[in-house]
Amino acid sequence: MIKQYLQVTKPGIIFGNLISVIGGFLLASKGSINYALFLTALVGVSLVVASGCVFNNVIDRDIDKKMERTRNRVLVKGLISAKVSLAYATVLGIAGFALLYVGANPLAMWLAVMGFVVYVGVYSLYMKRNSVYGTLIGSLSGAAPPVIGYCAVTNEFDAGALILLAIFSLWQMPHSYAIAIFRFKDYQAANIPVLPVVKGISVAKNHITLYILAFMIATVMLSLGGYAGYKYLAVAAAVSVWWLGMALSGYKTADDKVWARKLFVFSIVVVTALSVMMSVDFMAPASKDLLTYVW
């Protein structure tokens, strides 16, 4: 029974978000780590993400039945009732928001609220089923965790927080479109209007390439803005160029499904590498003055 309650929170998604929370938190900490605050941010964000995932499972149980990837989920099989799941999700969410408010700061909590509302209220309840732009809206909630980690330390939404929001929002797009391409039949069966299904895979490939180019510019801004150092910049440039090369290879691939899966897997390598490098190669606060020069 405990396993089912854990599964419905989507542990893989929680873990992925924690990597980016750590990146944002340590970038802002600049080597001076408040471990109590660090733990609070990690647990608080984990609880909020878990809550959002449970709500998403309840909302999506009708379309999950139609998709091969999701037809064995806990709620689809009726192992936990929707009513119990809603109560469980509510408790997780309240606990997460309260922990961020008390243990971090109100800004961190409100950023979590924003991400939660976008994911559950805007994306899951409406955009996912009704608009090709659902992925774009959903990307904002996916970018919230690193910004929460960052603002838990700084207690202000500055240029660094904005750059993080841009980096992680832009990263979500090729990542999500790659999933939609190699899971094309699933999305088609569930009638979910993702870009590859609505506009075609060739259009999605163009979008993937453009988003990776925009992502590359955003990652560079973290160094030009004086928030991260040159080691971060070198790694960010290397993985971004490699990712772009993989995207471009999609124009001449014989198997879109295999190509998209590889692109998806590498997107996880990209975001992990960035999170690690911004954690260890941060810049001293004084160098932020460079941002004025850059702009």
ABEGO torsion letter per residue (X at the ends): XAAAAAAAAGAAAAAAAAAAAAAAAAAAAGGBBBAAAAAAAAAAAAAAAAAAAAAAAAAAAAAAAABAAAAABAAAAGABBAAAAAAAAAAAAAAAAAAAAAABBAAAAAAAAAAAAAAAAAAAAAAAAABAAAAAAAAAAAAAAAAAAAAAAAGBBBAAAAAAAAAAAAAAAAAAAAAAAAAAAAAAAAGBBBAAAAAEAAAAAAAAAAAAAAAAAAAAAAAAAGABBAAAAAAAAAAAAAAAAAAAAAAABABAAAAAAAAAAAAAAAAAAAAAAAAABBBBAAAAAAAAAAX
